[in-house]
Amino acid sequence: MTSDGYAVQAADLTKRFDSFVAVDRVTFSVRRGEIFGFLGPNGAGKTTTIRMLLGLLKPTSGTAAVLGFDIVKQTHEVKKRIGYMSQRFSLYDDLTVDENLNFYGRTYGVRGRSLGARKELVLQMAGLNGREAELTRNLAGGWKQRLALGAAIIHEPQMLFLDEPTAGVDPISRRSFWHLLYDLADGGTTIMVTTHYMDEAEHCQNLAFIQGGRIVAQGSPAVIKDTKMRGQVLEIDCDQPAVAIPALRQMGVFDEVALYGALIHAVVPSLSPEGGLGEGPQHLIETTLRKAGVTIRTMDTIAPSLEDVFISSVRAPHAESDREEQ
């Protein structure tokens, strides 16, 4: 397995716990210097995959290399070169900001003047200057998140693994956090991040969708939207979305019906030869909603969002047949 140009290369990576297969023959690559998004519902295998790449779990079978080092045979070499931020806040609440950075810096082997210089850079990056003496427990969620990122990069890792780093954080703090990630990526750091926020996934250079331990789609956001959408998305603007959604779901003809802001997205699996929705489905929708007392303002086919494609991919009936073929 060569590493030229790649920070991560995984081939048929598998993890079983007794009879349960948590990760099932996963194959993907992460290019050096990119932000790679790893998406999937809870229990899909995201964290288990990350823990194998970190050397915290031994694969049942398959191979993987991180920064050119085998994750089983060269775990120590991998750990020296990476940073990790878990989905649970992992710093010490009873230590100050400065004490946490000192602890993690020394854990990673950074000491003396180097540690002082790195702390200064981290504090500036995270916007924590002047708060060095503050107890970590007193920091708001967004600031704790920035401190955790600072601790993860204090030793200047070549690659960062971030597991749901913005879960439970307000939108403004999430946006600020991602600006920090863009700056790190621009500086050459490779980032692999698990997230369930589709707006964040849109800003990754490449993505992989995982469901039931198997990768069901991968590529850039644009390529995934162009090639992996089953059916077509119908966007409905109506006066009573709360009434319309259950009525549409009861029709049993859509792969998915969901609210996006004030609009409804309904994924129609069957298309007319011209690529439109055809008169049948549209007429049926209009009739159904009229009977429910709902007035339709507009109804148009639209390009799918990444969330539309994600839902389509993880619910696709061919995912199970692909398991059998592989």
Residue pairs with C-beta under 8 A, 6 or more apart in sequence:
1 9
1 11
1 63
1 65
2 9
3 9
3 65
3 67
3 68
5 31
5 32
6 29
6 30
6 31
6 32
6 65
7 30
7 31
7 32
7 33
7 66
7 67
7 158
7 159
7 190
7 192
8 28
8 29
8 30
8 36
8 53
8 64
8 65
8 66
8 159
8 190
8 192
9 29
9 30
9 64
9 65
10 26
10 27
10 28
10 29
10 49
10 53
10 62
10 63
10 64
11 27
11 62
11 63
11 64
12 25
12 26
12 27
12 61
12 62
12 63
13 23
13 25
13 26
13 27
13 49
13 52
13 59
13 61
13 62
13 63
13 64
14 21
14 23
14 24
14 25
14 26
14 59
14 60
14 61
14 62
15 21
15 22
15 23
15 45
15 48
15 49
15 52
15 57
15 59
15 60
16 22
16 60
21 213
22 45
22 48
22 213
23 45
23 48
23 49
23 52
23 59
23 213
24 45
24 212
24 213
24 214
24 323
25 62
25 214
25 326
26 45
26 49
26 62
26 210
26 213
26 214
26 215
27 215
28 208
28 215
28 218
30 36
30 190
30 192
30 206
31 190
31 205
31 206
32 188
32 190
33 185
33 188
33 189
33 190
34 185
34 190
34 191
34 204
34 205
34 206
35 181
35 182
35 185
35 191
35 193
35 203
35 204
35 205
36 190
36 191
36 192
36 193
36 204
36 205
36 206
36 207
36 208
37 193
37 194
37 195
37 200
37 201
37 204
37 206
37 207
37 208
38 46
38 49
38 50
38 192
38 193
38 194
38 195
38 207
38 208
38 210
39 46
39 194
39 195
39 196
39 201
39 207
39 208
39 209
39 210
39 310
40 46
40 194
40 209
40 210
40 211
40 314
41 196
41 211
41 314
44 210
44 211
44 212
44 213
44 314
45 210
45 212
45 213
45 214
46 163
46 194
46 210
47 87
47 163
47 194
48 57
49 210
50 161
50 163
50 192
50 194
51 57
52 58
52 59
52 64
52 71
53 64
53 66
53 71
53 78
53 161
53 192
54 71
54 78
54 79
54 82
54 84
54 161
55 71
55 72
55 75
55 78
55 79
58 72
59 71
59 72
63 70
64 70
64 71
65 71
66 78
66 81
66 82
66 159
67 77
67 78
67 81
67 82
67 158
67 159
69 77
69 78
69 81
71 78
80 109
81 157
81 158
81 159
82 157
82 158
82 159
82 160
82 161
83 152
83 153
83 155
83 157
83 159
83 160
83 161
84 152
84 160
84 161
84 162
84 163
85 148
85 149
85 152
85 160
85 161
85 162
85 163
85 165
86 163
87 163
87 164
87 165
87 167
87 194
89 144
89 145
89 148
90 148
91 100
91 104
91 136
91 144
91 147
91 148
91 151
92 99
92 100
92 103
92 136
93 135
93 136
93 137
94 135
94 136
94 137
95 103
95 135
95 136
96 132
96 133
96 134
96 135
96 136
97 123
97 128
97 131
97 132
97 133
97 134
97 136
97 139
97 147
98 119
98 132
98 133
100 136
100 147
100 151
101 119
101 122
101 123
101 147
101 150
101 151
101 154
102 115
102 119
104 151
104 152
104 154
105 111
105 115
105 118
105 119
105 154
105 155
106 115
108 154
108 155
109 155
110 118
110 154
110 155
115 154
118 154
118 155
118 156
119 154
122 128
122 150
122 151
122 153
122 154
123 129
123 132
123 150
125 150
125 180
125 183
126 143
126 146
126 147
126 149
126 150
126 180
127 146
128 143
128 146
128 147
128 150
131 139
131 143
136 144
136 147
139 147
141 168
141 169
141 170
141 173
142 169
142 170
142 172
142 173
142 176
142 177
145 165
145 166
145 169
145 173
145 177
146 176
146 177
146 180
148 165
149 162
149 165
149 177
149 180
152 160
152 162
153 160
153 184
153 189
157 189
158 188
158 189
158 190
159 189
159 190
159 191
159 192
160 184
160 189
160 190
160 191
160 192
160 193
161 192
161 193
162 181
162 191
162 192
162 193
162 194
163 193
163 194
164 194
164 195
164 196
165 177
165 193
165 195
166 173
166 174
166 177
166 178
166 195
166 197
166 200
167 196
169 177
174 197
174 200
178 200
178 203
181 191
181 193
182 203
184 191
185 191
193 200
193 204
195 201
198 305
198 306
198 307
198 310
201 207
201 221
201 306
201 310
202 221
202 306
204 221
205 220
206 218
206 219
206 220
207 217
207 218
207 219
207 220
207 221
207 224
208 215
208 217
208 218
209 215
209 216
209 217
209 218
209 224
209 310
209 313
209 314
210 216
211 313
211 314
211 319
212 319
214 319
214 322
214 323
216 313
216 314
216 316
216 319
216 322
217 224
217 228
217 309
217 313
218 224
219 227
219 228
221 306
224 306
224 309
224 313
225 303
225 304
225 305
225 306
225 309
228 309
228 312
228 313
229 304
229 308
229 309
229 312
230 255
230 267
230 269
230 312
230 313
230 316
231 255
231 267
231 268
231 269
231 270
231 271
231 312
232 267
232 268
232 271
232 275
232 277
232 301
232 304
233 265
233 266
233 267
233 268
233 301
233 302
233 303
233 304
233 305
233 308
234 265
234 266
234 267
234 268
234 277
234 281
234 285
234 299
234 300
234 301
234 302
235 260
235 263
235 264
235 265
235 298
235 299
235 300
235 301
235 302
236 244
236 248
236 263
236 264
236 265
236 266
236 285
236 296
236 298
236 299
237 262
237 263
237 264
237 296
237 297
237 298
237 299
238 244
238 264
238 289
238 294
238 295
238 296
238 297
239 294
239 295
239 297
240 292
240 293
240 294
240 295
241 259
241 262
241 263
241 264
243 292
243 293
243 294
244 264
244 289
244 292
244 294
245 257
245 258
245 259
245 264
247 288
247 289
247 291
247 292
247 294
248 254
248 257
248 264
248 266
248 285
248 288
248 289
249 257
251 284
251 285
251 288
253 268
253 269
253 281
253 284
254 266
254 267
254 268
254 269
255 267
255 268
255 269
255 311
255 312
255 315
256 265
256 266
256 267
256 308
256 311
256 312
256 315
257 264
257 265
257 266
257 267
258 264
258 265
258 311
259 265
260 305
260 307
265 302
265 305
265 308
266 285
267 308
267 311
267 312
268 277
268 281
270 278
270 281
271 277
271 278
272 278
276 301
277 301
282 299
285 296
285 299
286 296
286 299
289 295
289 296
304 312
313 319
